Amino acid sequence: MKLWFNLLCEDIEAQMQFYRALLGWPEAEAIRSPIYRALRHEGVEFGFNAQPAYALLNLANRMPDAATQPPPVTGFATFMLDTPAAVDAATARVSALGGRIVKAPYATYYGQWQAVLCDPEQQVFRLSAHQAPP
């Protein structure tokens, strides 16, 4: 099985470049379109859909209200990195790339090392490693 996860975005190019710089994943250039960009890594496709995708998917009535800031959180991606140091390093780059730290890296009750972040469009995501540092 493969997982494809998509974000509906205002600026698909900027969003793709943010995650590309943060994660180091390559663009899936063969599937680029006027309303879609994607990154691929180890069986995962992380896609970025432009606003016209709402109508294409019959979701026009579910578009977020620009007046609601920050937008509600109804789902988020978690990127599992190899080490706690990788989580720390990526978290340190988020602000310089235009994102925001919501919760700095911390040890979870289930033993992971995790940070909660926002991308430049305020979409929430997490960076995590399977174990906390010693």
N, CA, C and O atoms as CSV, one atom per row, in Angstrom:
chain,resi,resn,atom,element,x,y,z
A,1,MET,N,N,0.835,-1.175,0.000
A,1,MET,CA,C,0.000,0.000,0.000
A,1,MET,C,C,0.880,1.239,0.000
A,1,MET,O,O,1.971,1.251,0.571
A,2,LYS,N,N,0.392,2.255,-0.639
A,2,LYS,CA,C,1.058,3.553,-0.642
A,2,LYS,C,C,0.104,4.577,-0.048
A,2,LYS,O,O,-1.114,4.400,-0.082
A,3,LEU,N,N,0.658,5.635,0.491
A,3,LEU,CA,C,-0.160,6.712,1.032
A,3,LEU,C,C,0.079,7.969,0.222
A,3,LEU,O,O,1.220,8.377,0.007
A,4,TRP,N,N,-1.005,8.578,-0.225
A,4,TRP,CA,C,-0.968,9.891,-0.851
A,4,TRP,C,C,-1.762,10.810,0.055
A,4,TRP,O,O,-2.917,10.526,0.374
A,5,PHE,N,N,-1.157,11.901,0.469
A,5,PHE,CA,C,-1.805,12.864,1.359
A,5,PHE,C,C,-1.772,14.207,0.658
A,5,PHE,O,O,-0.720,14.631,0.180
A,6,ASN,N,N,-2.901,14.878,0.592
A,6,ASN,CA,C,-2.990,16.152,-0.123
A,6,ASN,C,C,-3.417,17.279,0.803
A,6,ASN,O,O,-4.225,17.088,1.711
A,7,LEU,N,N,-2.857,18.458,0.552
A,7,LEU,CA,C,-3.291,19.690,1.196
A,7,LEU,C,C,-3.960,20.563,0.149
A,7,LEU,O,O,-3.481,20.655,-0.981
A,8,LEU,N,N,-5.041,21.192,0.508
A,8,LEU,CA,C,-5.665,22.211,-0.339
A,8,LEU,C,C,-5.029,23.534,0.061
A,8,LEU,O,O,-5.058,23.914,1.231
A,9,CYS,N,N,-4.455,24.234,-0.909
A,9,CYS,CA,C,-3.597,25.384,-0.625
A,9,CYS,C,C,-3.991,26.608,-1.430
A,9,CYS,O,O,-4.649,26.509,-2.466
A,10,GLU,N,N,-3.578,27.753,-0.936
A,10,GLU,CA,C,-3.727,28.996,-1.694
A,10,GLU,C,C,-2.610,29.135,-2.724
A,10,GLU,O,O,-2.852,29.602,-3.837
A,11,ASP,N,N,-1.389,28.733,-2.365
A,11,ASP,CA,C,-0.235,28.867,-3.253
A,11,ASP,C,C,0.501,27.526,-3.286
A,11,ASP,O,O,1.355,27.256,-2.441
A,12,ILE,N,N,0.162,26.699,-4.263
A,12,ILE,CA,C,0.719,25.339,-4.306
A,12,ILE,C,C,2.234,25.332,-4.512
A,12,ILE,O,O,2.928,24.476,-3.963
A,13,GLU,N,N,2.738,26.257,-5.279
A,13,GLU,CA,C,4.185,26.292,-5.515
A,13,GLU,C,C,4.927,26.655,-4.234
A,13,GLU,O,O,5.914,26.006,-3.888
A,14,ALA,N,N,4.469,27.672,-3.535
A,14,ALA,CA,C,5.124,28.079,-2.292
A,14,ALA,C,C,5.034,26.984,-1.230
A,14,ALA,O,O,6.006,26.722,-0.521
A,15,GLN,N,N,3.883,26.354,-1.125
A,15,GLN,CA,C,3.722,25.278,-0.149
A,15,GLN,C,C,4.653,24.106,-0.475
A,15,GLN,O,O,5.310,23.562,0.414
A,16,MET,N,N,4.705,23.722,-1.751
A,16,MET,CA,C,5.575,22.625,-2.133
A,16,MET,C,C,7.028,22.964,-1.817
A,16,MET,O,O,7.762,22.120,-1.302
A,17,GLN,N,N,7.445,24.176,-2.119
A,17,GLN,CA,C,8.832,24.564,-1.868
A,17,GLN,C,C,9.157,24.581,-0.373
A,17,GLN,O,O,10.270,24.230,0.016
A,18,PHE,N,N,8.200,24.984,0.469
A,18,PHE,CA,C,8.395,24.959,1.920
A,18,PHE,C,C,8.698,23.538,2.378
A,18,PHE,O,O,9.705,23.300,3.044
A,19,TYR,N,N,7.832,22.596,2.023
A,19,TYR,CA,C,8.016,21.213,2.467
A,19,TYR,C,C,9.228,20.570,1.803
A,19,TYR,O,O,9.903,19.748,2.422
A,20,ARG,N,N,9.512,20.923,0.571
A,20,ARG,CA,C,10.692,20.395,-0.121
A,20,ARG,C,C,11.960,20.832,0.611
A,20,ARG,O,O,12.858,20.020,0.835
A,21,ALA,N,N,12.039,22.103,0.980
A,21,ALA,CA,C,13.203,22.605,1.705
A,21,ALA,C,C,13.289,22.004,3.105
A,21,ALA,O,O,14.383,21.722,3.594
A,22,LEU,N,N,12.153,21.812,3.744
A,22,LEU,CA,C,12.136,21.284,5.107
A,22,LEU,C,C,12.501,19.810,5.149
A,22,LEU,O,O,13.304,19.391,5.983
A,23,LEU,N,N,11.914,19.014,4.248
A,23,LEU,CA,C,12.071,17.561,4.297
A,23,LEU,C,C,13.135,17.015,3.356
A,23,LEU,O,O,13.635,15.908,3.560
A,24,GLY,N,N,13.487,17.783,2.326
A,24,GLY,CA,C,14.457,17.296,1.359
A,24,GLY,C,C,13.901,16.290,0.370
A,24,GLY,O,O,14.668,15.579,-0.279
A,25,TRP,N,N,12.581,16.213,0.241
A,25,TRP,CA,C,11.962,15.273,-0.698
A,25,TRP,C,C,11.949,15.880,-2.096
A,25,TRP,O,O,11.795,17.094,-2.233
A,26,PRO,N,N,12.107,15.072,-3.128
A,26,PRO,CA,C,12.078,15.593,-4.499
A,26,PRO,C,C,10.655,15.791,-5.008
A,26,PRO,O,O,9.715,15.126,-4.572
A,27,GLU,N,N,10.529,16.723,-5.943
A,27,GLU,CA,C,9.231,16.936,-6.585
A,27,GLU,C,C,8.936,15.786,-7.549
A,27,GLU,O,O,9.837,15.278,-8.216
A,28,ALA,N,N,7.683,15.388,-7.615
A,28,ALA,CA,C,7.208,14.417,-8.604
A,28,ALA,C,C,6.816,15.219,-9.848
A,28,ALA,O,O,5.635,15.465,-10.095
A,29,GLU,N,N,7.814,15.618,-10.617
A,29,GLU,CA,C,7.601,16.547,-11.730
A,29,GLU,C,C,6.678,16.000,-12.804
A,29,GLU,O,O,5.988,16.775,-13.465
A,30,ALA,N,N,6.645,14.702,-12.997
A,30,ALA,CA,C,5.833,14.110,-14.064
A,30,ALA,C,C,4.341,14.323,-13.856
A,30,ALA,O,O,3.573,14.249,-14.815
A,31,ILE,N,N,3.919,14.583,-12.642
A,31,ILE,CA,C,2.481,14.767,-12.386
A,31,ILE,C,C,2.113,16.219,-12.102
A,31,ILE,O,O,0.981,16.506,-11.715
A,32,ARG,N,N,3.050,17.123,-12.289
A,32,ARG,CA,C,2.804,18.561,-12.093
A,32,ARG,C,C,1.704,19.014,-13.045
A,32,ARG,O,O,1.675,18.609,-14.207
A,33,SER,N,N,0.800,19.856,-12.549
A,33,SER,CA,C,-0.257,20.424,-13.388
A,33,SER,C,C,-0.511,21.860,-12.933
A,33,SER,O,O,0.074,22.305,-11.946
A,34,PRO,N,N,-1.371,22.587,-13.637
A,34,PRO,CA,C,-1.676,23.958,-13.205
A,34,PRO,C,C,-2.293,24.035,-11.803
A,34,PRO,O,O,-2.206,25.073,-11.147
A,35,ILE,N,N,-2.917,22.940,-11.340
A,35,ILE,CA,C,-3.550,22.985,-10.021
A,35,ILE,C,C,-2.978,21.956,-9.051
A,35,ILE,O,O,-3.565,21.719,-7.996
A,36,TYR,N,N,-1.842,21.337,-9.386
A,36,TYR,CA,C,-1.303,20.283,-8.513
A,36,TYR,C,C,0.218,20.244,-8.562
A,36,TYR,O,O,0.826,20.353,-9.627
A,37,ARG,N,N,0.816,20.086,-7.388
A,37,ARG,CA,C,2.237,19.804,-7.223
A,37,ARG,C,C,2.326,18.664,-6.209
A,37,ARG,O,O,1.401,18.451,-5.426
A,38,ALA,N,N,3.437,17.934,-6.227
A,38,ALA,CA,C,3.612,16.860,-5.247
A,38,ALA,C,C,5.075,16.577,-5.003
A,38,ALA,O,O,5.933,16.814,-5.853
A,39,LEU,N,N,5.333,16.061,-3.815
A,39,LEU,CA,C,6.641,15.536,-3.439
A,39,LEU,C,C,6.462,14.033,-3.251
A,39,LEU,O,O,5.400,13.583,-2.821
A,40,ARG,N,N,7.499,13.254,-3.573
A,40,ARG,CA,C,7.442,11.798,-3.375
A,40,ARG,C,C,8.675,11.345,-2.615
A,40,ARG,O,O,9.787,11.821,-2.841
A,41,HIS,N,N,8.437,10.396,-1.694
A,41,HIS,CA,C,9.534,9.843,-0.908
A,41,HIS,C,C,9.095,8.508,-0.325
A,41,HIS,O,O,8.107,8.440,0.406
A,42,GLU,N,N,9.822,7.457,-0.643
A,42,GLU,CA,C,9.607,6.133,-0.050
A,42,GLU,C,C,8.139,5.710,-0.029
A,42,GLU,O,O,7.623,5.323,1.020
A,43,GLY,N,N,7.466,5.779,-1.174
A,43,GLY,CA,C,6.085,5.322,-1.275
A,43,GLY,C,C,5.036,6.319,-0.834
A,43,GLY,O,O,3.843,6.019,-0.883
A,44,VAL,N,N,5.452,7.496,-0.404
A,44,VAL,CA,C,4.513,8.527,0.034
A,44,VAL,C,C,4.466,9.620,-1.030
A,44,VAL,O,O,5.504,10.065,-1.521
A,45,GLU,N,N,3.263,10.044,-1.379
A,45,GLU,CA,C,3.103,11.217,-2.227
A,45,GLU,C,C,2.402,12.281,-1.394
A,45,GLU,O,O,1.299,12.067,-0.890
A,46,PHE,N,N,3.051,13.417,-1.259
A,46,PHE,CA,C,2.507,14.530,-0.492
A,46,PHE,C,C,2.153,15.610,-1.496
A,46,PHE,O,O,3.036,16.254,-2.062
A,47,GLY,N,N,0.852,15.808,-1.719
A,47,GLY,CA,C,0.384,16.683,-2.780
A,47,GLY,C,C,-0.157,18.008,-2.288
A,47,GLY,O,O,-0.543,18.162,-1.130
A,48,PHE,N,N,-0.171,18.968,-3.219
A,48,PHE,CA,C,-0.630,20.319,-2.939
A,48,PHE,C,C,-1.619,20.707,-4.024
A,48,PHE,O,O,-1.238,20.899,-5.179
A,49,ASN,N,N,-2.885,20.823,-3.657
A,49,ASN,CA,C,-3.951,21.155,-4.596
A,49,ASN,C,C,-4.290,22.626,-4.505
A,49,ASN,O,O,-4.396,23.177,-3.409
A,50,ALA,N,N,-4.461,23.271,-5.660
A,50,ALA,CA,C,-4.867,24.672,-5.717
A,50,ALA,C,C,-6.366,24.792,-5.432
A,50,ALA,O,O,-7.093,23.799,-5.430
A,51,GLN,N,N,-6.805,26.010,-5.197
A,51,GLN,CA,C,-8.204,26.288,-4.846
A,51,GLN,C,C,-9.228,25.691,-5.820
A,51,GLN,O,O,-10.277,25.244,-5.356
A,52,PRO,N,N,-8.989,25.654,-7.154
A,52,PRO,CA,C,-9.976,25.047,-8.049
A,52,PRO,C,C,-10.262,23.573,-7.748
A,52,PRO,O,O,-11.268,23.036,-8.211
A,53,ALA,N,N,-9.397,22.919,-6.984
A,53,ALA,CA,C,-9.637,21.518,-6.645
A,53,ALA,C,C,-10.882,21.345,-5.767
A,53,ALA,O,O,-11.505,20.283,-5.787
A,54,TYR,N,N,-11.244,22.365,-5.007
A,54,TYR,CA,C,-12.472,22.253,-4.212
A,54,TYR,C,C,-13.657,21.948,-5.121
A,54,TYR,O,O,-14.423,21.028,-4.836
A,55,ALA,N,N,-13.824,22.694,-6.201
A,55,ALA,CA,C,-14.935,22.455,-7.126
A,55,ALA,C,C,-14.761,21.120,-7.843
A,55,ALA,O,O,-15.728,20.378,-8.013
A,56,LEU,N,N,-13.548,20.813,-8.258
A,56,LEU,CA,C,-13.272,19.561,-8.950
A,56,LEU,C,C,-13.677,18.355,-8.105
A,56,LEU,O,O,-14.157,17.355,-8.638
A,57,LEU,N,N,-13.486,18.447,-6.808
A,57,LEU,CA,C,-13.806,17.357,-5.879
A,57,LEU,C,C,-15.215,17.458,-5.301
A,57,LEU,O,O,-15.586,16.691,-4.413
A,58,ASN,N,N,-15.995,18.409,-5.809
A,58,ASN,CA,C,-17.355,18.655,-5.315
A,58,ASN,C,C,-17.341,19.060,-3.834
A,58,ASN,O,O,-18.198,18.649,-3.052
A,59,LEU,N,N,-16.355,19.870,-3.477
A,59,LEU,CA,C,-16.201,20.339,-2.102
A,59,LEU,C,C,-16.255,21.857,-1.985
A,59,LEU,O,O,-15.809,22.416,-0.983
A,60,ALA,N,N,-16.792,22.526,-2.992
A,60,ALA,CA,C,-16.815,23.992,-2.984
A,60,ALA,C,C,-17.498,24.542,-1.735
A,60,ALA,O,O,-17.117,25.603,-1.239
A,61,ASN,N,N,-18.491,23.842,-1.228
A,61,ASN,CA,C,-19.195,24.302,-0.025
A,61,ASN,C,C,-18.369,24.087,1.245
A,61,ASN,O,O,-18.797,24.485,2.328
A,62,ARG,N,N,-17.192,23.463,1.129
A,62,ARG,CA,C,-16.335,23.206,2.286
A,62,ARG,C,C,-15.065,24.059,2.287
A,62,ARG,O,O,-14.180,23.853,3.118
A,63,MET,N,N,-14.972,25.015,1.358
A,63,MET,CA,C,-13.796,25.886,1.334
A,63,MET,C,C,-13.696,26.654,2.643
A,63,MET,O,O,-14.717,27.085,3.177
A,64,PRO,N,N,-12.489,26.836,3.171
A,64,PRO,CA,C,-12.358,27.589,4.420
A,64,PRO,C,C,-12.736,29.050,4.230
A,64,PRO,O,O,-12.569,29.622,3.153
A,65,ASP,N,N,-13.236,29.622,5.276
A,65,ASP,CA,C,-13.596,31.037,5.288
A,65,ASP,C,C,-12.348,31.849,5.602
A,65,ASP,O,O,-11.747,31.671,6.661
A,66,ALA,N,N,-11.956,32.725,4.711
A,66,ALA,CA,C,-10.739,33.524,4.894
A,66,ALA,C,C,-10.822,34.393,6.142
A,66,ALA,O,O,-9.790,34.799,6.677
A,67,ALA,N,N,-12.030,34.687,6.616
A,67,ALA,CA,C,-12.186,35.526,7.803
A,67,ALA,C,C,-11.856,34.761,9.089
A,67,ALA,O,O,-11.605,35.380,10.123
A,68,THR,N,N,-11.855,33.429,9.038
A,68,THR,CA,C,-11.571,32.625,10.221
A,68,THR,C,C,-10.066,32.408,10.315
A,68,THR,O,O,-9.499,31.581,9.599
A,69,GLN,N,N,-9.432,33.154,11.199
A,69,GLN,CA,C,-7.983,33.055,11.368
A,69,GLN,C,C,-7.655,32.852,12.837
A,69,GLN,O,O,-8.183,33.591,13.668
A,70,PRO,N,N,-6.833,31.915,13.197
A,70,PRO,CA,C,-6.307,30.909,12.286
A,70,PRO,C,C,-7.404,29.920,11.893
A,70,PRO,O,O,-8.404,29.778,12.597
A,71,PRO,N,N,-7.210,29.244,10.772
A,71,PRO,CA,C,-8.228,28.294,10.335
A,71,PRO,C,C,-8.322,27.127,11.312
A,71,PRO,O,O,-7.351,26.815,12.001
A,72,PRO,N,N,-9.482,26.483,11.377
A,72,PRO,CA,C,-9.616,25.333,12.272
A,72,PRO,C,C,-8.707,24.187,11.819
A,72,PRO,O,O,-8.372,24.078,10.640
A,73,VAL,N,N,-8.320,23.350,12.758
A,73,VAL,CA,C,-7.503,22.177,12.457
A,73,VAL,C,C,-8.430,20.973,12.413
A,73,VAL,O,O,-9.080,20.641,13.405
A,74,THR,N,N,-8.488,20.323,11.260
A,74,THR,CA,C,-9.348,19.139,11.124
A,74,THR,C,C,-8.544,17.892,10.773
A,74,THR,O,O,-9.103,16.800,10.671
A,75,GLY,N,N,-7.256,18.048,10.592
A,75,GLY,CA,C,-6.365,16.931,10.301
A,75,GLY,C,C,-4.959,17.467,10.151
A,75,GLY,O,O,-4.763,18.664,9.941
A,76,PHE,N,N,-3.981,16.584,10.260
A,76,PHE,CA,C,-2.595,17.007,10.098
A,76,PHE,C,C,-1.746,15.806,9.734
A,76,PHE,O,O,-2.085,14.665,10.047
A,77,ALA,N,N,-0.633,16.083,9.066
A,77,ALA,CA,C,0.336,15.043,8.715
A,77,ALA,C,C,1.396,14.971,9.803
A,77,ALA,O,O,1.734,15.977,10.427
A,78,THR,N,N,1.911,13.776,10.019
A,78,THR,CA,C,3.061,13.581,10.889
A,78,THR,C,C,4.170,12.977,10.040
A,78,THR,O,O,3.994,11.922,9.431
A,79,PHE,N,N,5.302,13.647,10.005
A,79,PHE,CA,C,6.460,13.163,9.271
A,79,PHE,C,C,7.390,12.499,10.277
A,79,PHE,O,O,7.931,13.156,11.165
A,80,MET,N,N,7.568,11.198,10.129
A,80,MET,CA,C,8.436,10.444,11.030
A,80,MET,C,C,9.870,10.535,10.521
A,80,MET,O,O,10.198,10.017,9.453
A,81,LEU,N,N,10.710,11.196,11.296
A,81,LEU,CA,C,12.116,11.353,10.955
A,81,LEU,C,C,12.929,10.287,11.679
A,81,LEU,O,O,12.425,9.626,12.587
A,82,ASP,N,N,14.175,10.123,11.280
A,82,ASP,CA,C,14.984,9.013,11.784
A,82,ASP,C,C,15.438,9.172,13.228
A,82,ASP,O,O,15.547,8.185,13.957
A,83,THR,N,N,15.705,10.413,13.650
A,83,THR,CA,C,16.290,10.618,14.979
A,83,THR,C,C,15.707,11.857,15.646
A,83,THR,O,O,15.167,12.731,14.968
A,84,PRO,N,N,15.812,11.937,16.969
A,84,PRO,CA,C,15.424,13.170,17.650
A,84,PRO,C,C,16.226,14.375,17.144
A,84,PRO,O,O,15.688,15.478,17.054
A,85,ALA,N,N,17.495,14.174,16.818
A,85,ALA,CA,C,18.316,15.274,16.300
A,85,ALA,C,C,17.766,15.780,14.969
A,85,ALA,O,O,17.828,16.978,14.694
A,86,ALA,N,N,17.232,14.891,14.143
A,86,ALA,CA,C,16.633,15.310,12.868
A,86,ALA,C,C,15.388,16.147,13.118
A,86,ALA,O,O,15.139,17.115,12.400
A,87,VAL,N,N,14.599,15.784,14.133
A,87,VAL,CA,C,13.422,16.582,14.508
A,87,VAL,C,C,13.867,17.965,14.964
A,87,VAL,O,O,13.300,18.974,14.542
A,88,ASP,N,N,14.871,18.014,15.817
A,88,ASP,CA,C,15.382,19.300,16.308
A,88,ASP,C,C,15.891,20.170,15.164
A,88,ASP,O,O,15.594,21.363,15.112
A,89,ALA,N,N,16.660,19.576,14.245
A,89,ALA,CA,C,17.243,20.340,13.140
A,89,ALA,C,C,16.163,20.875,12.200
A,89,ALA,O,O,16.218,22.033,11.787
A,90,ALA,N,N,15.190,20.044,11.863
A,90,ALA,CA,C,14.116,20.494,10.971
A,90,ALA,C,C,13.264,21.560,11.655
A,90,ALA,O,O,12.869,22.541,11.025
A,91,THR,N,N,12.983,21.370,12.934
A,91,THR,CA,C,12.203,22.365,13.677
A,91,THR,C,C,12.924,23.709,13.680
A,91,THR,O,O,12.288,24.756,13.560
A,92,ALA,N,N,14.235,23.684,13.813
A,92,ALA,CA,C,15.020,24.922,13.832
A,92,ALA,C,C,14.943,25.664,12.496
A,92,ALA,O,O,15.133,26.880,12.461
A,93,ARG,N,N,14.666,24.950,11.394
A,93,ARG,CA,C,14.589,25.591,10.071
A,93,ARG,C,C,13.197,26.137,9.748
A,93,ARG,O,O,13.064,26.946,8.829
A,94,VAL,N,N,12.176,25.728,10.462
A,94,VAL,CA,C,10.792,26.060,10.111
A,94,VAL,C,C,10.554,27.565,10.023
A,94,VAL,O,O,9.982,28.033,9.038
A,95,SER,N,N,10.969,28.317,11.003
A,95,SER,CA,C,10.716,29.766,11.000
A,95,SER,C,C,11.399,30.455,9.830
A,95,SER,O,O,10.805,31.330,9.199
A,96,ALA,N,N,12.633,30.078,9.531
A,96,ALA,CA,C,13.362,30.685,8.419
A,96,ALA,C,C,12.698,30.381,7.077
A,96,ALA,O,O,12.858,31.139,6.120
A,97,LEU,N,N,11.955,29.279,7.002
A,97,LEU,CA,C,11.268,28.894,5.769
A,97,LEU,C,C,9.865,29.502,5.671
A,97,LEU,O,O,9.174,29.302,4.672
A,98,GLY,N,N,9.443,30.242,6.697
A,98,GLY,CA,C,8.140,30.897,6.664
A,98,GLY,C,C,7.070,30.216,7.486
A,98,GLY,O,O,5.919,30.654,7.489
A,99,GLY,N,N,7.429,29.146,8.190
A,99,GLY,CA,C,6.478,28.450,9.051
A,99,GLY,C,C,6.556,28.964,10.478
A,99,GLY,O,O,7.169,29.995,10.753
A,100,ARG,N,N,5.923,28.223,11.380
A,100,ARG,CA,C,5.855,28.656,12.777
A,100,ARG,C,C,5.887,27.442,13.696
A,100,ARG,O,O,5.295,26.406,13.391
A,101,ILE,N,N,6.573,27.575,14.806
A,101,ILE,CA,C,6.607,26.517,15.819
A,101,ILE,C,C,5.408,26.707,16.736
A,101,ILE,O,O,5.259,27.759,17.357
A,102,VAL,N,N,4.562,25.705,16.823
A,102,VAL,CA,C,3.413,25.724,17.731
A,102,VAL,C,C,3.825,25.156,19.083
A,102,VAL,O,O,3.503,25.716,20.131
A,103,LYS,N,N,4.543,24.033,19.042
A,103,LYS,CA,C,5.059,23.403,20.259
A,103,LYS,C,C,6.435,22.850,19.926
A,103,LYS,O,O,6.581,21.980,19.067
A,104,ALA,N,N,7.448,23.373,20.624
A,104,ALA,CA,C,8.835,22.954,20.396
A,104,ALA,C,C,8.990,21.468,20.704
A,104,ALA,O,O,8.145,20.895,21.392
A,105,PRO,N,N,10.049,20.834,20.209
A,105,PRO,CA,C,10.226,19.405,20.446
A,105,PRO,C,C,10.117,19.038,21.923
A,105,PRO,O,O,10.641,19.723,22.802
A,106,TYR,N,N,9.421,17.935,22.160
A,106,TYR,CA,C,9.162,17.469,23.523
A,106,TYR,C,C,8.997,15.950,23.498
A,106,TYR,O,O,8.732,15.359,22.451
A,107,ALA,N,N,9.157,15.340,24.649
A,107,ALA,CA,C,8.940,13.899,24.787
A,107,ALA,C,C,7.452,13.657,25.028
A,107,ALA,O,O,6.877,14.199,25.972
A,108,THR,N,N,6.837,12.852,24.185
A,108,THR,CA,C,5.420,12.537,24.340
A,108,THR,C,C,5.230,11.454,25.405
A,108,THR,O,O,6.189,10.787,25.792
A,109,TYR,N,N,4.019,11.286,25.866
A,109,TYR,CA,C,3.744,10.246,26.854
A,109,TYR,C,C,3.918,8.852,26.260
A,109,TYR,O,O,4.056,7.880,27.002
A,110,TYR,N,N,3.915,8.740,24.916
A,110,TYR,CA,C,4.090,7.444,24.255
A,110,TYR,C,C,5.515,7.239,23.753
A,110,TYR,O,O,5.763,6.351,22.937
A,111,GLY,N,N,6.460,8.060,24.237
A,111,GLY,CA,C,7.872,7.815,24.015
A,111,GLY,C,C,8.494,8.403,22.766
A,111,GLY,O,O,9.663,8.137,22.487
A,112,GLN,N,N,7.753,9.194,22.003
A,112,GLN,CA,C,8.323,9.804,20.812
A,112,GLN,C,C,8.866,11.200,21.124
A,112,GLN,O,O,8.508,11.807,22.133
A,113,TRP,N,N,9.730,11.695,20.245
A,113,TRP,CA,C,10.226,13.069,20.294
A,113,TRP,C,C,9.513,13.815,19.191
A,113,TRP,O,O,9.637,13.449,18.022
A,114,GLN,N,N,8.770,14.851,19.531
A,114,GLN,CA,C,7.836,15.432,18.576
A,114,GLN,C,C,7.765,16.949,18.681
A,114,GLN,O,O,7.923,17.523,19.759
A,115,ALA,N,N,7.522,17.589,17.531
A,115,ALA,CA,C,7.265,19.029,17.481
A,115,ALA,C,C,5.982,19.242,16.698
A,115,ALA,O,O,5.688,18.501,15.760
A,116,VAL,N,N,5.220,20.256,17.085
A,116,VAL,CA,C,3.994,20.632,16.382
A,116,VAL,C,C,4.272,21.974,15.708
A,116,VAL,O,O,4.737,22.917,16.348
A,117,LEU,N,N,3.978,22.049,14.399
A,117,LEU,CA,C,4.383,23.200,13.600
A,117,LEU,C,C,3.263,23.635,12.674
A,117,LEU,O,O,2.290,22.906,12.480
A,118,CYS,N,N,3.402,24.827,12.101
A,118,CYS,CA,C,2.509,25.316,11.049
A,118,CYS,C,C,3.357,25.673,9.837
A,118,CYS,O,O,4.473,26.175,9.973
A,119,ASP,N,N,2.819,25.410,8.651
A,119,ASP,CA,C,3.491,25.833,7.426
A,119,ASP,C,C,3.104,27.279,7.134
A,119,ASP,O,O,2.360,27.872,7.916
A,120,PRO,N,N,3.580,27.869,6.041
A,120,PRO,CA,C,3.275,29.278,5.766
A,120,PRO,C,C,1.779,29.590,5.604
A,120,PRO,O,O,1.376,30.742,5.771
A,121,GLU,N,N,0.950,28.586,5.281
A,121,GLU,CA,C,-0.497,28.804,5.168
A,121,GLU,C,C,-1.238,28.388,6.433
A,121,GLU,O,O,-2.460,28.243,6.421
A,122,GLN,N,N,-0.507,28.198,7.514
A,122,GLN,CA,C,-1.042,27.859,8.830
A,122,GLN,C,C,-1.640,26.461,8.907
A,122,GLN,O,O,-2.447,26.186,9.795
A,123,GLN,N,N,-1.257,25.570,7.987
A,123,GLN,CA,C,-1.656,24.168,8.084
A,123,GLN,C,C,-0.758,23.520,9.136
A,123,GLN,O,O,0.460,23.696,9.110
A,124,VAL,N,N,-1.352,22.781,10.049
A,124,VAL,CA,C,-0.616,22.153,11.138
A,124,VAL,C,C,-0.013,20.831,10.658
A,124,VAL,O,O,-0.634,20.091,9.895
A,125,PHE,N,N,1.205,20.551,11.120
A,125,PHE,CA,C,1.838,19.254,10.892
A,125,PHE,C,C,2.771,18.970,12.057
A,125,PHE,O,O,3.108,19.859,12.840
A,126,ARG,N,N,3.181,17.710,12.155
A,126,ARG,CA,C,4.116,17.326,13.209
A,126,ARG,C,C,5.364,16.713,12.595
A,126,ARG,O,O,5.317,16.103,11.527
A,127,LEU,N,N,6.470,16.886,13.284
A,127,LEU,CA,C,7.704,16.156,13.018
A,127,LEU,C,C,7.936,15.286,14.241
A,127,LEU,O,O,7.799,15.749,15.373
A,128,SER,N,N,8.288,14.021,14.015
A,128,SER,CA,C,8.418,13.111,15.134
A,128,SER,C,C,9.508,12.086,14.856
A,128,SER,O,O,9.792,11.761,13.703
A,129,ALA,N,N,10.112,11.583,15.920
A,129,ALA,CA,C,11.032,10.450,15.880
A,129,ALA,C,C,10.477,9.395,16.824
A,129,ALA,O,O,9.825,9.721,17.815
A,130,HIS,N,N,10.734,8.145,16.517
A,130,HIS,CA,C,10.143,7.044,17.298
A,130,HIS,C,C,10.575,7.018,18.760
A,130,HIS,O,O,9.887,6.435,19.597
A,131,GLN,N,N,11.693,7.636,19.070
A,131,GLN,CA,C,12.103,7.650,20.475
A,131,GLN,C,C,12.642,9.015,20.868
A,131,GLN,O,O,13.177,9.755,20.042
A,132,ALA,N,N,12.492,9.327,22.131
A,132,ALA,CA,C,13.000,10.596,22.662
A,132,ALA,C,C,14.500,10.477,22.905
A,132,ALA,O,O,15.018,9.370,23.054
A,133,PRO,N,N,15.197,11.605,22.946
A,133,PRO,CA,C,16.631,11.539,23.247
A,133,PRO,C,C,16.839,11.033,24.680
A,133,PRO,O,O,15.947,11.130,25.523
A,134,PRO,N,N,18.033,10.492,24.932
A,134,PRO,CA,C,18.290,9.972,26.310
A,134,PRO,C,C,18.257,11.072,27.347
A,134,PRO,O,O,18.451,10.808,28.534
